Amino acid sequence: MWTFLIGLCIFVGLAAAALWLGQRARRRFPKAYVIVDKIVSSIDLLFIVAVFFAVFYMTR
């Protein structure tokens, strides 16, 4: 149980650090942030589509 709590704390800490870094990057490099955001959004969309088709294929 304590390993789960340690893992959860690490996960929340890393998520908070990523959010903080993202907000700093958005304010400091707005043009680069928009470019990177579009790239990450397209990769995320492809990942969602791949997972959807994998689940559809496995349940077929």
C-alpha distance matrix in Angstrom:
0.0 3.8 5.4 5.2 6.6 8.9 10.0 10.7 12.6 14.5 15.4 16.7 18.5 20.2 21.2 22.7 24.5 25.9 27.1 28.8 30.4 31.6 33.2 34.9 36.2 37.5 39.5 40.7 41.6 42.2 44.3 41.9 39.0 40.8 41.5 37.9 36.6 39.0 38.0 34.2 35.0 37.1 34.4 31.8 34.4 35.0 31.4 31.1 34.3 33.1 29.9 32.0 34.5 31.9 30.3 33.9 35.0 32.1 32.7 36.4
3.8 0.0 3.8 5.3 5.0 6.2 8.5 9.7 10.5 12.3 14.1 15.2 16.4 18.3 19.8 21.0 22.5 24.2 25.6 26.8 28.5 30.1 31.6 33.0 34.4 36.0 37.7 38.8 39.9 40.8 43.0 40.6 37.7 39.8 40.5 37.0 35.9 38.6 37.5 33.8 34.9 37.1 34.5 32.1 34.9 35.6 32.0 32.0 35.4 34.3 31.2 33.6 36.1 33.6 32.4 36.0 37.1 34.4 35.2 38.9
5.4 3.8 0.0 3.8 5.4 5.1 6.1 8.5 9.8 10.5 12.1 14.1 15.2 16.4 18.1 19.8 20.9 22.4 24.2 25.6 26.8 28.3 30.2 31.5 32.6 34.3 36.3 37.2 38.0 39.0 40.9 38.3 35.6 37.7 38.2 34.5 33.7 36.2 34.9 31.2 32.5 34.5 31.7 29.5 32.4 32.9 29.2 29.6 32.8 31.5 28.6 31.2 33.6 30.9 30.0 33.7 34.5 31.9 33.1 36.7
5.2 5.3 3.8 0.0 3.8 5.5 5.1 6.0 8.6 9.9 10.3 12.1 14.0 15.2 16.2 18.1 19.8 20.9 22.3 24.1 25.5 26.6 28.4 30.2 31.2 32.6 34.7 35.9 36.6 37.2 39.2 36.7 33.8 35.7 36.3 32.7 31.5 33.9 32.8 29.1 30.0 32.1 29.5 27.0 29.7 30.4 26.8 26.8 30.1 29.0 25.9 28.3 30.9 28.4 27.2 30.9 32.0 29.5 30.4 34.1
6.6 5.0 5.4 3.8 0.0 3.8 5.4 5.0 6.1 8.6 9.7 10.4 12.1 14.1 15.1 16.3 18.2 19.8 20.9 22.3 24.1 25.5 26.9 28.5 30.0 31.3 33.1 34.4 35.5 36.2 38.4 36.2 33.2 35.2 36.1 32.6 31.4 34.1 33.3 29.6 30.5 32.9 30.5 28.0 30.8 31.9 28.4 28.3 31.8 31.0 28.1 30.4 33.2 31.0 29.8 33.4 34.8 32.5 33.2 36.9
8.9 6.2 5.1 5.5 3.8 0.0 3.8 5.4 5.1 6.2 8.6 9.9 10.5 12.3 14.2 15.3 16.4 18.3 19.9 21.0 22.4 24.2 25.8 27.0 28.4 30.1 31.9 32.8 33.8 34.9 37.1 34.6 31.9 34.2 34.9 31.3 30.5 33.3 32.3 28.7 30.0 32.4 29.9 27.7 30.8 31.7 28.3 28.6 32.2 31.2 28.5 31.2 33.8 31.6 30.8 34.5 35.6 33.4 34.6 38.2
10.0 8.5 6.1 5.1 5.4 3.8 0.0 3.8 5.4 5.1 6.1 8.6 9.7 10.5 12.1 14.1 15.2 16.4 18.2 19.8 20.9 22.3 24.3 25.7 26.7 28.3 30.4 31.3 32.0 32.9 34.8 32.3 29.5 31.7 32.2 28.5 27.7 30.3 29.1 25.5 26.8 29.1 26.4 24.2 27.3 28.0 24.6 25.0 28.5 27.4 24.8 27.6 30.1 27.9 27.2 31.0 32.0 30.0 31.3 34.8
10.7 9.7 8.5 6.0 5.0 5.4 3.8 0.0 3.8 5.4 5.0 6.1 8.4 9.9 10.4 12.2 14.1 15.2 16.4 18.2 19.9 20.9 22.5 24.3 25.6 26.7 28.8 30.1 30.9 31.5 33.6 31.4 28.4 30.3 31.2 27.7 26.4 29.1 28.4 24.6 25.6 28.1 25.8 23.2 26.2 27.3 24.0 24.0 27.6 27.0 24.3 26.7 29.6 27.7 26.7 30.3 31.8 29.9 30.8 34.4
12.6 10.5 9.8 8.6 6.1 5.1 5.4 3.8 0.0 3.8 5.4 5.2 6.0 8.5 9.8 10.5 12.2 14.2 15.3 16.4 18.2 19.8 21.1 22.5 24.2 25.6 27.2 28.4 29.6 30.5 32.9 30.7 27.8 30.0 31.1 27.7 26.6 29.7 29.0 25.4 26.6 29.4 27.2 24.8 28.0 29.3 26.2 26.4 30.1 29.6 27.2 29.6 32.5 30.8 30.1 33.6 35.1 33.4 34.4 37.9
14.5 12.3 10.5 9.9 8.6 6.2 5.1 5.4 3.8 0.0 3.8 5.5 5.0 6.1 8.5 9.9 10.5 12.2 14.2 15.2 16.3 18.1 19.9 21.1 22.3 24.1 25.9 26.7 27.7 28.8 31.0 28.5 25.8 28.2 29.0 25.4 24.7 27.7 26.7 23.2 24.9 27.5 25.0 23.1 26.5 27.5 24.4 25.1 28.8 28.0 25.9 28.7 31.4 29.5 29.2 32.8 34.1 32.5 33.9 37.3
15.4 14.1 12.1 10.3 9.7 8.6 6.1 5.0 5.4 3.8 0.0 3.8 5.4 5.2 6.1 8.6 9.9 10.5 12.3 14.2 15.3 16.3 18.4 20.0 20.9 22.3 24.5 25.6 26.2 27.0 29.0 26.6 23.7 25.8 26.5 23.0 21.9 24.8 23.9 20.3 21.6 24.2 21.9 19.6 22.9 24.1 21.0 21.5 25.2 24.6 22.5 25.1 27.9 26.3 25.9 29.4 30.8 29.4 30.7 34.1
16.7 15.2 14.1 12.1 10.4 9.9 8.6 6.1 5.2 5.5 3.8 0.0 3.8 5.5 5.0 6.1 8.6 9.8 10.5 12.2 14.2 15.2 16.5 18.4 19.9 20.9 22.8 24.3 25.3 25.8 28.2 26.2 23.1 25.1 26.4 23.1 21.7 24.8 24.5 20.9 21.9 24.9 23.0 20.6 23.7 25.4 22.6 22.7 26.5 26.4 24.3 26.5 29.6 28.4 27.8 31.1 32.9 31.6 32.6 36.0
18.5 16.4 15.2 14.0 12.1 10.5 9.7 8.4 6.0 5.0 5.4 3.8 0.0 3.8 5.5 5.2 6.2 8.6 9.9 10.5 12.3 14.2 15.4 16.6 18.3 19.9 21.5 22.5 23.8 24.8 27.3 25.2 22.3 24.9 26.1 22.8 21.9 25.3 24.8 21.4 22.9 26.0 24.1 22.1 25.5 27.1 24.4 25.0 28.7 28.6 26.7 29.2 32.1 30.9 30.6 34.0 35.6 34.4 35.7 38.9
20.2 18.3 16.4 15.2 14.1 12.3 10.5 9.9 8.5 6.1 5.2 5.5 3.8 0.0 3.8 5.4 5.0 6.1 8.6 9.8 10.4 12.1 14.2 15.3 16.3 18.1 20.1 20.8 21.6 22.8 24.9 22.4 19.7 22.3 23.1 19.6 19.0 22.3 21.5 18.2 20.0 22.8 20.8 19.1 22.6 24.0 21.4 22.4 26.0 25.7 24.2 26.9 29.6 28.4 28.5 31.9 33.3 32.3 33.9 37.0
21.2 19.8 18.1 16.2 15.1 14.2 12.1 10.4 9.8 8.5 6.1 5.0 5.5 3.8 0.0 3.8 5.4 5.1 6.2 8.6 9.9 10.5 12.3 14.3 15.2 16.3 18.6 19.9 20.6 21.1 23.3 21.2 18.1 20.2 21.4 18.1 16.9 20.1 19.8 16.3 17.5 20.6 19.0 16.9 20.2 22.0 19.6 20.0 23.8 24.0 22.4 24.7 27.7 26.9 26.8 29.9 31.7 31.0 32.2 35.3
22.7 21.0 19.8 18.1 16.3 15.3 14.1 12.2 10.5 9.9 8.6 6.1 5.2 5.4 3.8 0.0 3.8 5.5 5.1 6.1 8.6 9.8 10.6 12.4 14.2 15.3 16.8 18.3 19.7 20.3 23.0 21.3 18.1 20.5 22.2 19.2 18.0 21.5 21.6 18.4 19.6 23.0 21.7 19.7 22.9 25.0 22.9 23.2 26.9 27.4 25.9 28.0 31.1 30.5 30.3 33.3 35.2 34.6 35.7 38.7
24.5 22.5 20.9 19.8 18.2 16.4 15.2 14.1 12.2 10.5 9.9 8.6 6.2 5.0 5.4 3.8 0.0 3.8 5.4 5.1 6.1 8.5 9.9 10.6 12.2 14.1 15.6 16.4 17.7 19.0 21.5 19.4 16.7 19.6 20.9 17.8 17.3 20.9 20.7 17.8 19.7 22.8 21.4 20.0 23.4 25.2 23.3 24.2 27.8 28.0 26.9 29.3 32.1 31.4 31.7 34.7 36.3 35.8 37.3 40.2
25.9 24.2 22.4 20.9 19.8 18.3 16.4 15.2 14.2 12.2 10.5 9.8 8.6 6.1 5.1 5.5 3.8 0.0 3.8 5.4 5.1 6.0 8.6 9.9 10.4 12.0 14.3 15.2 15.7 16.7 18.8 16.6 13.7 16.4 17.5 14.3 13.7 17.2 16.9 14.0 15.9 19.0 17.7 16.4 19.8 21.6 19.9 20.9 24.4 24.7 23.9 26.3 29.0 28.5 29.0 31.9 33.5 33.2 34.8 37.5
27.1 25.6 24.2 22.3 20.9 19.9 18.2 16.4 15.3 14.2 12.3 10.5 9.9 8.6 6.2 5.1 5.4 3.8 0.0 3.8 5.5 5.1 6.2 8.7 9.9 10.4 12.5 14.2 15.1 15.4 18.0 16.5 13.2 15.5 17.4 14.7 13.3 16.9 17.4 14.5 15.7 19.2 18.5 16.8 19.9 22.2 20.8 21.2 24.7 25.6 24.7 26.7 29.7 29.5 29.7 32.4 34.3 34.2 35.4 38.2
28.8 26.8 25.6 24.1 22.3 21.0 19.8 18.2 16.4 15.2 14.2 12.2 10.5 9.8 8.6 6.1 5.1 5.4 3.8 0.0 3.8 5.4 5.2 6.3 8.7 9.9 11.0 12.3 14.1 15.0 18.0 16.6 13.7 16.5 18.6 16.1 15.3 19.0 19.6 17.2 18.6 22.1 21.5 20.2 23.3 25.5 24.2 24.9 28.3 29.1 28.3 30.4 33.3 33.1 33.4 36.1 38.0 37.9 39.2 41.9
30.4 28.5 26.8 25.5 24.1 22.4 20.9 19.9 18.2 16.3 15.3 14.2 12.3 10.4 9.9 8.6 6.1 5.1 5.5 3.8 0.0 3.8 5.5 5.1 6.1 8.5 10.0 10.4 11.6 13.1 15.7 13.8 11.3 14.6 16.1 13.5 13.4 17.2 17.4 15.3 17.4 20.5 19.8 19.1 22.3 24.2 23.2 24.3 27.6 28.2 27.8 30.1 32.7 32.5 33.2 35.9 37.5 37.6 39.2 41.7
31.6 30.1 28.3 26.6 25.5 24.2 22.3 20.9 19.8 18.1 16.3 15.2 14.2 12.1 10.5 9.8 8.5 6.0 5.1 5.4 3.8 0.0 3.8 5.4 5.1 6.1 8.7 9.9 10.2 10.8 13.2 11.6 8.5 11.3 13.1 10.7 10.0 13.8 14.4 12.4 14.1 17.4 17.2 16.3 19.3 21.5 20.8 21.7 24.9 25.8 25.6 27.7 30.3 30.5 31.2 33.6 35.4 35.7 37.2 39.6
33.2 31.6 30.2 28.4 26.9 25.8 24.3 22.5 21.1 19.9 18.4 16.5 15.4 14.2 12.3 10.6 9.9 8.6 6.2 5.2 5.5 3.8 0.0 3.8 5.4 5.1 6.4 8.6 10.0 10.1 13.4 12.7 9.6 12.2 14.8 13.1 12.0 15.7 17.1 15.3 16.4 19.9 20.1 19.1 21.7 24.3 23.7 24.3 27.4 28.7 28.4 30.1 32.9 33.3 33.8 36.1 38.1 38.5 39.7 42.1
34.9 33.0 31.5 30.2 28.5 27.0 25.7 24.3 22.5 21.1 20.0 18.4 16.6 15.3 14.3 12.4 10.6 9.9 8.7 6.3 5.1 5.4 3.8 0.0 3.8 5.4 5.3 6.0 8.3 9.7 13.0 12.2 10.0 13.2 15.4 13.9 13.8 17.4 18.4 17.1 18.7 22.0 22.1 21.5 24.3 26.6 26.1 27.1 30.1 31.1 31.1 33.0 35.6 35.9 36.6 39.0 40.8 41.2 42.6 45.0
36.2 34.4 32.6 31.2 30.0 28.4 26.7 25.6 24.2 22.3 20.9 19.9 18.3 16.3 15.2 14.2 12.2 10.4 9.9 8.7 6.1 5.1 5.4 3.8 0.0 3.8 5.5 5.1 5.5 7.2 9.9 8.5 6.6 10.1 11.9 10.4 10.9 14.4 15.2 14.4 16.3 19.2 19.4 19.4 22.1 24.1 24.0 25.3 28.0 29.0 29.4 31.3 33.7 34.1 35.1 37.4 39.0 39.6 41.2 43.4
37.5 36.0 34.3 32.6 31.3 30.1 28.3 26.7 25.6 24.1 22.3 20.9 19.9 18.1 16.3 15.3 14.1 12.0 10.4 9.9 8.5 6.1 5.1 5.4 3.8 0.0 3.8 5.7 5.7 5.1 8.4 8.3 5.5 8.1 10.8 10.2 9.7 13.0 14.7 14.0 15.1 18.2 19.1 18.8 21.0 23.5 23.7 24.5 27.1 28.6 29.0 30.5 33.0 33.8 34.7 36.6 38.5 39.4 40.7 42.7
39.5 37.7 36.3 34.7 33.1 31.9 30.4 28.8 27.2 25.9 24.5 22.8 21.5 20.1 18.6 16.8 15.6 14.3 12.5 11.0 10.0 8.7 6.4 5.3 5.5 3.8 0.0 3.8 5.9 5.9 9.7 10.4 8.6 10.9 13.8 13.6 13.3 16.4 18.3 17.8 18.8 21.9 22.8 22.6 24.7 27.2 27.5 28.2 30.8 32.4 32.7 34.2 36.7 37.5 38.3 40.3 42.2 43.0 44.3 46.4
40.7 38.8 37.2 35.9 34.4 32.8 31.3 30.1 28.4 26.7 25.6 24.3 22.5 20.8 19.9 18.3 16.4 15.2 14.2 12.3 10.4 9.9 8.6 6.0 5.1 5.7 3.8 0.0 3.8 6.1 9.2 9.2 8.7 11.7 13.7 13.5 14.3 17.2 18.5 18.4 20.0 22.8 23.5 23.7 26.1 28.2 28.4 29.6 32.2 33.4 34.0 35.7 38.0 38.7 39.8 41.8 43.5 44.3 45.9 47.9
41.6 39.9 38.0 36.6 35.5 33.8 32.0 30.9 29.6 27.7 26.2 25.3 23.8 21.6 20.6 19.7 17.7 15.7 15.1 14.1 11.6 10.2 10.0 8.3 5.5 5.7 5.9 3.8 0.0 3.8 5.7 5.5 5.9 8.7 10.2 10.5 11.8 14.3 15.5 16.0 17.7 20.0 20.9 21.6 23.8 25.6 26.3 27.7 29.9 31.1 32.0 33.8 35.8 36.6 38.0 39.8 41.3 42.4 44.1 45.9
42.2 40.8 39.0 37.2 36.2 34.9 32.9 31.5 30.5 28.8 27.0 25.8 24.8 22.8 21.1 20.3 19.0 16.7 15.4 15.0 13.1 10.8 10.1 9.7 7.2 5.1 5.9 6.1 3.8 0.0 3.8 5.6 5.0 6.3 8.8 10.0 10.3 12.4 14.4 15.1 16.1 18.5 20.0 20.4 22.1 24.3 25.3 26.3 28.4 30.0 31.0 32.3 34.5 35.6 36.8 38.4 40.1 41.4 42.9 44.5
44.3 43.0 40.9 39.2 38.4 37.1 34.8 33.6 32.9 31.0 29.0 28.2 27.3 24.9 23.3 23.0 21.5 18.8 18.0 18.0 15.7 13.2 13.4 13.0 9.9 8.4 9.7 9.2 5.7 3.8 0.0 3.8 5.4 5.3 6.5 8.8 9.9 11.0 12.8 14.5 15.5 17.2 18.9 20.0 21.4 23.2 24.7 25.9 27.5 29.1 30.6 31.9 33.6 35.0 36.5 37.9 39.4 40.9 42.5 43.9
41.9 40.6 38.3 36.7 36.2 34.6 32.3 31.4 30.7 28.5 26.6 26.2 25.2 22.4 21.2 21.3 19.4 16.6 16.5 16.6 13.8 11.6 12.7 12.2 8.5 8.3 10.4 9.2 5.5 5.6 3.8 0.0 3.8 5.5 5.1 6.2 8.4 10.0 10.8 12.2 14.1 15.6 16.7 18.1 19.9 21.4 22.5 24.2 26.0 27.1 28.6 30.3 31.9 32.9 34.6 36.2 37.5 38.9 40.7 42.2
39.0 37.7 35.6 33.8 33.2 31.9 29.5 28.4 27.8 25.8 23.7 23.1 22.3 19.7 18.1 18.1 16.7 13.7 13.2 13.7 11.3 8.5 9.6 10.0 6.6 5.5 8.6 8.7 5.9 5.0 5.4 3.8 0.0 3.8 5.5 5.2 5.9 8.6 9.9 10.3 11.8 14.2 15.2 15.9 17.9 19.8 20.6 21.9 24.0 25.4 26.4 28.0 30.0 31.0 32.3 34.1 35.6 36.8 38.4 40.1
40.8 39.8 37.7 35.7 35.2 34.2 31.7 30.3 30.0 28.2 25.8 25.1 24.9 22.3 20.2 20.5 19.6 16.4 15.5 16.5 14.6 11.3 12.2 13.2 10.1 8.1 10.9 11.7 8.7 6.3 5.3 5.5 3.8 0.0 3.8 5.5 5.0 6.2 8.7 9.9 10.3 12.4 14.3 15.0 16.3 18.4 19.8 20.8 22.5 24.3 25.5 26.7 28.6 30.0 31.4 32.7 34.4 35.9 37.4 38.8
41.5 40.5 38.2 36.3 36.1 34.9 32.2 31.2 31.1 29.0 26.5 26.4 26.1 23.1 21.4 22.2 20.9 17.5 17.4 18.6 16.1 13.1 14.8 15.4 11.9 10.8 13.8 13.7 10.2 8.8 6.5 5.1 5.5 3.8 0.0 3.8 5.4 5.3 6.4 8.8 10.0 11.0 12.6 14.3 15.5 17.0 18.6 20.2 21.5 22.9 24.6 26.0 27.5 28.8 30.6 31.9 33.2 34.9 36.6 37.8
37.9 37.0 34.5 32.7 32.6 31.3 28.5 27.7 27.7 25.4 23.0 23.1 22.8 19.6 18.1 19.2 17.8 14.3 14.7 16.1 13.5 10.7 13.1 13.9 10.4 10.2 13.6 13.5 10.5 10.0 8.8 6.2 5.2 5.5 3.8 0.0 3.8 5.4 5.1 6.1 8.4 10.0 10.6 12.1 14.1 15.4 16.4 18.2 20.0 21.0 22.4 24.2 25.9 26.7 28.5 30.2 31.4 32.7 34.6 36.1
36.6 35.9 33.7 31.5 31.4 30.5 27.7 26.4 26.6 24.7 21.9 21.7 21.9 19.0 16.9 18.0 17.3 13.7 13.3 15.3 13.4 10.0 12.0 13.8 10.9 9.7 13.3 14.3 11.8 10.3 9.9 8.4 5.9 5.0 5.4 3.8 0.0 3.8 5.5 5.2 5.9 8.6 9.9 10.2 12.0 14.2 15.1 16.2 18.2 19.7 20.8 22.2 24.2 25.4 26.7 28.3 29.9 31.2 32.8 34.4
39.0 38.6 36.2 33.9 34.1 33.3 30.3 29.1 29.7 27.7 24.8 24.8 25.3 22.3 20.1 21.5 20.9 17.2 16.9 19.0 17.2 13.8 15.7 17.4 14.4 13.0 16.4 17.2 14.3 12.4 11.0 10.0 8.6 6.2 5.3 5.4 3.8 0.0 3.8 5.5 5.1 6.2 8.7 9.8 10.5 12.4 14.2 15.3 16.6 18.3 20.0 21.1 22.7 24.2 25.8 26.9 28.5 30.2 31.7 33.0
38.0 37.5 34.9 32.8 33.3 32.3 29.1 28.4 29.0 26.7 23.9 24.5 24.8 21.5 19.8 21.6 20.7 16.9 17.4 19.6 17.4 14.4 17.1 18.4 15.2 14.7 18.3 18.5 15.5 14.4 12.8 10.8 9.9 8.7 6.4 5.1 5.5 3.8 0.0 3.8 5.4 5.3 6.3 8.6 9.9 10.8 12.4 14.4 15.6 16.6 18.5 20.1 21.4 22.5 24.5 25.9 26.9 28.6 30.5 31.7
34.2 33.8 31.2 29.1 29.6 28.7 25.5 24.6 25.4 23.2 20.3 20.9 21.4 18.2 16.3 18.4 17.8 14.0 14.5 17.2 15.3 12.4 15.3 17.1 14.4 14.0 17.8 18.4 16.0 15.1 14.5 12.2 10.3 9.9 8.8 6.1 5.2 5.5 3.8 0.0 3.8 5.5 5.1 6.0 8.5 9.8 10.4 12.2 14.2 15.1 16.3 18.2 20.0 20.8 22.4 24.2 25.4 26.7 28.5 30.1
35.0 34.9 32.5 30.0 30.5 30.0 26.8 25.6 26.6 24.9 21.6 21.9 22.9 20.0 17.5 19.6 19.7 15.9 15.7 18.6 17.4 14.1 16.4 18.7 16.3 15.1 18.8 20.0 17.7 16.1 15.5 14.1 11.8 10.3 10.0 8.4 5.9 5.1 5.4 3.8 0.0 3.8 5.5 5.0 6.1 8.6 9.7 10.5 12.3 14.1 15.3 16.4 18.4 19.8 21.1 22.4 24.1 25.6 27.1 28.5
37.1 37.1 34.5 32.1 32.9 32.4 29.1 28.1 29.4 27.5 24.2 24.9 26.0 22.8 20.6 23.0 22.8 19.0 19.2 22.1 20.5 17.4 19.9 22.0 19.2 18.2 21.9 22.8 20.0 18.5 17.2 15.6 14.2 12.4 11.0 10.0 8.6 6.2 5.3 5.5 3.8 0.0 3.8 5.4 5.0 6.2 8.6 9.9 10.6 12.3 14.3 15.3 16.6 18.2 20.0 21.0 22.3 24.3 25.9 26.9
34.4 34.5 31.7 29.5 30.5 29.9 26.4 25.8 27.2 25.0 21.9 23.0 24.1 20.8 19.0 21.7 21.4 17.7 18.5 21.5 19.8 17.2 20.1 22.1 19.4 19.1 22.8 23.5 20.9 20.0 18.9 16.7 15.2 14.3 12.6 10.6 9.9 8.7 6.3 5.1 5.5 3.8 0.0 3.8 5.4 5.1 6.2 8.7 9.9 10.5 12.3 14.2 15.4 16.3 18.3 19.9 20.8 22.3 24.3 25.6
31.8 32.1 29.5 27.0 28.0 27.7 24.2 23.2 24.8 23.1 19.6 20.6 22.1 19.1 16.9 19.7 20.0 16.4 16.8 20.2 19.1 16.3 19.1 21.5 19.4 18.8 22.6 23.7 21.6 20.4 20.0 18.1 15.9 15.0 14.3 12.1 10.2 9.8 8.6 6.0 5.0 5.4 3.8 0.0 3.8 5.4 5.0 6.2 8.7 9.8 10.6 12.3 14.3 15.2 16.5 18.3 19.8 21.0 22.6 24.3
34.4 34.9 32.4 29.7 30.8 30.8 27.3 26.2 28.0 26.5 22.9 23.7 25.5 22.6 20.2 22.9 23.4 19.8 19.9 23.3 22.3 19.3 21.7 24.3 22.1 21.0 24.7 26.1 23.8 22.1 21.4 19.9 17.9 16.3 15.5 14.1 12.0 10.5 9.9 8.5 6.1 5.0 5.4 3.8 0.0 3.8 5.4 5.1 6.3 8.6 10.0 10.6 12.4 14.2 15.5 16.5 18.2 20.0 21.3 22.6
35.0 35.6 32.9 30.4 31.9 31.7 28.0 27.3 29.3 27.5 24.1 25.4 27.1 24.0 22.0 25.0 25.2 21.6 22.2 25.5 24.2 21.5 24.3 26.6 24.1 23.5 27.2 28.2 25.6 24.3 23.2 21.4 19.8 18.4 17.0 15.4 14.2 12.4 10.8 9.8 8.6 6.2 5.1 5.4 3.8 0.0 3.8 5.5 5.1 6.1 8.6 9.8 10.6 12.1 14.2 15.2 16.2 18.2 20.0 21.0
31.4 32.0 29.2 26.8 28.4 28.3 24.6 24.0 26.2 24.4 21.0 22.6 24.4 21.4 19.6 22.9 23.3 19.9 20.8 24.2 23.2 20.8 23.7 26.1 24.0 23.7 27.5 28.4 26.3 25.3 24.7 22.5 20.6 19.8 18.6 16.4 15.1 14.2 12.4 10.4 9.7 8.6 6.2 5.0 5.4 3.8 0.0 3.8 5.4 5.0 6.2 8.5 9.9 10.4 12.2 14.1 15.1 16.3 18.3 19.8
31.1 32.0 29.6 26.8 28.3 28.6 25.0 24.0 26.4 25.1 21.5 22.7 25.0 22.4 20.0 23.2 24.2 20.9 21.2 24.9 24.3 21.7 24.3 27.1 25.3 24.5 28.2 29.6 27.7 26.3 25.9 24.2 21.9 20.8 20.2 18.2 16.2 15.3 14.4 12.2 10.5 9.9 8.7 6.2 5.1 5.5 3.8 0.0 3.8 5.5 5.2 6.1 8.7 9.8 10.6 12.2 14.1 15.4 16.6 18.3
34.3 35.4 32.8 30.1 31.8 32.2 28.5 27.6 30.1 28.8 25.2 26.5 28.7 26.0 23.8 26.9 27.8 24.4 24.7 28.3 27.6 24.9 27.4 30.1 28.0 27.1 30.8 32.2 29.9 28.4 27.5 26.0 24.0 22.5 21.5 20.0 18.2 16.6 15.6 14.2 12.3 10.6 9.9 8.7 6.3 5.1 5.4 3.8 0.0 3.8 5.5 5.0 6.2 8.5 10.0 10.4 12.1 14.2 15.5 16.4
33.1 34.3 31.5 29.0 31.0 31.2 27.4 27.0 29.6 28.0 24.6 26.4 28.6 25.7 24.0 27.4 28.0 24.7 25.6 29.1 28.2 25.8 28.7 31.1 29.0 28.6 32.4 33.4 31.1 30.0 29.1 27.1 25.4 24.3 22.9 21.0 19.7 18.3 16.6 15.1 14.1 12.3 10.5 9.8 8.6 6.1 5.0 5.5 3.8 0.0 3.8 5.4 5.2 6.0 8.6 9.8 10.4 12.1 14.2 15.3
29.9 31.2 28.6 25.9 28.1 28.5 24.8 24.3 27.2 25.9 22.5 24.3 26.7 24.2 22.4 25.9 26.9 23.9 24.7 28.3 27.8 25.6 28.4 31.1 29.4 29.0 32.7 34.0 32.0 31.0 30.6 28.6 26.4 25.5 24.6 22.4 20.8 20.0 18.5 16.3 15.3 14.3 12.3 10.6 10.0 8.6 6.2 5.2 5.5 3.8 0.0 3.8 5.5 5.0 6.1 8.4 9.7 10.5 12.2 14.1
32.0 33.6 31.2 28.3 30.4 31.2 27.6 26.7 29.6 28.7 25.1 26.5 29.2 26.9 24.7 28.0 29.3 26.3 26.7 30.4 30.1 27.7 30.1 33.0 31.3 30.5 34.2 35.7 33.8 32.3 31.9 30.3 28.0 26.7 26.0 24.2 22.2 21.1 20.1 18.2 16.4 15.3 14.2 12.3 10.6 9.8 8.5 6.1 5.0 5.4 3.8 0.0 3.8 5.5 5.3 6.1 8.6 10.0 10.8 12.3
34.5 36.1 33.6 30.9 33.2 33.8 30.1 29.6 32.5 31.4 27.9 29.6 32.1 29.6 27.7 31.1 32.1 29.0 29.7 33.3 32.7 30.3 32.9 35.6 33.7 33.0 36.7 38.0 35.8 34.5 33.6 31.9 30.0 28.6 27.5 25.9 24.2 22.7 21.4 20.0 18.4 16.6 15.4 14.3 12.4 10.6 9.9 8.7 6.2 5.2 5.5 3.8 0.0 3.8 5.4 4.9 5.9 8.5 9.8 10.4
31.9 33.6 30.9 28.4 31.0 31.6 27.9 27.7 30.8 29.5 26.3 28.4 30.9 28.4 26.9 30.5 31.4 28.5 29.5 33.1 32.5 30.5 33.3 35.9 34.1 33.8 37.5 38.7 36.6 35.6 35.0 32.9 31.0 30.0 28.8 26.7 25.4 24.2 22.5 20.8 19.8 18.2 16.3 15.2 14.2 12.1 10.4 9.8 8.5 6.0 5.0 5.5 3.8 0.0 3.8 5.4 5.1 6.1 8.6 9.9
30.3 32.4 30.0 27.2 29.8 30.8 27.2 26.7 30.1 29.2 25.9 27.8 30.6 28.5 26.8 30.3 31.7 29.0 29.7 33.4 33.2 31.2 33.8 36.6 35.1 34.7 38.3 39.8 38.0 36.8 36.5 34.6 32.3 31.4 30.6 28.5 26.7 25.8 24.5 22.4 21.1 20.0 18.3 16.5 15.5 14.2 12.2 10.6 10.0 8.6 6.1 5.3 5.4 3.8 0.0 3.8 5.5 5.2 6.1 8.5
33.9 36.0 33.7 30.9 33.4 34.5 31.0 30.3 33.6 32.8 29.4 31.1 34.0 31.9 29.9 33.3 34.7 31.9 32.4 36.1 35.9 33.6 36.1 39.0 37.4 36.6 40.3 41.8 39.8 38.4 37.9 36.2 34.1 32.7 31.9 30.2 28.3 26.9 25.9 24.2 22.4 21.0 19.9 18.3 16.5 15.2 14.1 12.2 10.4 9.8 8.4 6.1 4.9 5.4 3.8 0.0 3.8 5.6 5.4 6.2
35.0 37.1 34.5 32.0 34.8 35.6 32.0 31.8 35.1 34.1 30.8 32.9 35.6 33.3 31.7 35.2 36.3 33.5 34.3 38.0 37.5 35.4 38.1 40.8 39.0 38.5 42.2 43.5 41.3 40.1 39.4 37.5 35.6 34.4 33.2 31.4 29.9 28.5 26.9 25.4 24.1 22.3 20.8 19.8 18.2 16.2 15.1 14.1 12.1 10.4 9.7 8.6 5.9 5.1 5.5 3.8 0.0 3.8 5.5 5.2
32.1 34.4 31.9 29.5 32.5 33.4 30.0 29.9 33.4 32.5 29.4 31.6 34.4 32.3 31.0 34.6 35.8 33.2 34.2 37.9 37.6 35.7 38.5 41.2 39.6 39.4 43.0 44.3 42.4 41.4 40.9 38.9 36.8 35.9 34.9 32.7 31.2 30.2 28.6 26.7 25.6 24.3 22.3 21.0 20.0 18.2 16.3 15.4 14.2 12.1 10.5 10.0 8.5 6.1 5.2 5.6 3.8 0.0 3.8 5.5
32.7 35.2 33.1 30.4 33.2 34.6 31.3 30.8 34.4 33.9 30.7 32.6 35.7 33.9 32.2 35.7 37.3 34.8 35.4 39.2 39.2 37.2 39.7 42.6 41.2 40.7 44.3 45.9 44.1 42.9 42.5 40.7 38.4 37.4 36.6 34.6 32.8 31.7 30.5 28.5 27.1 25.9 24.3 22.6 21.3 20.0 18.3 16.6 15.5 14.2 12.2 10.8 9.8 8.6 6.1 5.4 5.5 3.8 0.0 3.8
36.4 38.9 36.7 34.1 36.9 38.2 34.8 34.4 37.9 37.3 34.1 36.0 38.9 37.0 35.3 38.7 40.2 37.5 38.2 41.9 41.7 39.6 42.1 45.0 43.4 42.7 46.4 47.9 45.9 44.5 43.9 42.2 40.1 38.8 37.8 36.1 34.4 33.0 31.7 30.1 28.5 26.9 25.6 24.3 22.6 21.0 19.8 18.3 16.4 15.3 14.1 12.3 10.4 9.9 8.5 6.2 5.2 5.5 3.8 0.0
